[in-house]
Amino acid sequence: MAEITGNPVGSGRRVAVVASRFNETITRALVDGALDALVRHGVAFDDIDVIWVPGAWELPLAARHAMASDRYEAIVALGAVIRGDTPHFDFVAGEASRGLADASRDSEIPLGFGLLTCDTMEQALARCGGEHGNKGWDASVAALEMADLMGQLDVPDED
Ligand code: INI
């Protein structure tokens, strides 16, 4: 039996952080957490691009383009959708989540999912550096771990 686990080693990797400006107080804190995590795990600061989009709805398209550019071995998607009084939340949160999952599966490039979907601003604040940690940090470590794991699982070409 073999147990295979990725190591979140960032040295030599290029990473795109795709972040939305909507609820910017929250998303800037997520970006700060992501950058801290990436650099502490060995990614060179110059090997990180932060790509801003208007809102969570726009995250999947930007992530897809970043993946198609062949510049990045890992993507970190960051945003904050906070429930209001209308069903808008459900459409934005649902489609953004599905779009990000589809982009990662289609490209086979790991994506750390740091899109907060919260009922209240307090819940979001608790997850961008508060009592529940920083989900930007968590998503970044997950993306690096998956990038390493994909490398371990790659089957070498036969010739
Ligand atoms: N975008 C968010 O990132 N978070 C939200 O909470 C949000 N709400 O509540 O509306 C939101 N809406 C904007 C959306 O993501 C698009 O940017 C907009 O519809 C333009 O396409």
Residues whose N, C-alpha, C, O or C-beta is under 5 A from the ligand:
A	BS01	INI	S20 F22 P54 G55 A56 W57 E58 G79 A80 V81 I82 V92
